[in-house]
Amino acid sequence: MNQKDRFIYPIGVVASILEISVHTIRLYEREGLLLVRRTDTGRRIFSGKDIERLHCIRKMIQEKGLNIQGIKHLLAMIPCWRYNPACSLKAYRVCPAYQQSVAPCWALPEKPEICVRADCYTCPVYNLPIDCDNLKPLLHDDNY
């Protein structure tokens, strides 16, 4: 297993690494910008990939001037069918994340049918490597 994939960081350590509060990390989780794994006792644990994602979120807020709703809107516009073999173009076109563009599918209160039984943390779309400085390649939809 790659070191970045290992869940070894408790929330306090992640907050310290990123120089943000634990409350901020919990806020990003509540808002659906971040999916969190938990131990058997319910404690949040993070991987290196989670830390990279949080760093990107912070960068979009601090350097790019986006707010949480803006980030959710951008993530909702990623054409899932392009990255997730389980999602067809037909399913994508009726997906609430695509239709409403208010939040990515993993952050919607009601999941699209294709996602109901899926583990969103392992979704290819959630795990896309995000270049915070250039999101255009991720958002490009070949059908437009």
JONORRA-V845995 format. One record per helix or strand of 3 or more residues. SS is the DSSP state (H for helix, E for strand). FROM is the first residue (numbers start at 0). TO is the last residue. If there is no record, write none. Layout:
{{SS,FROM,TO} {SS,FROM,TO}}
//
This chain:
{{H,2,4} {H,10,17} {H,21,29} {E,43,45} {H,47,61} {H,67,75} {H,79,82} {H,88,92} {H,95,99} {H,104,106} {H,112,114} {H,119,121} {H,135,138}}
//
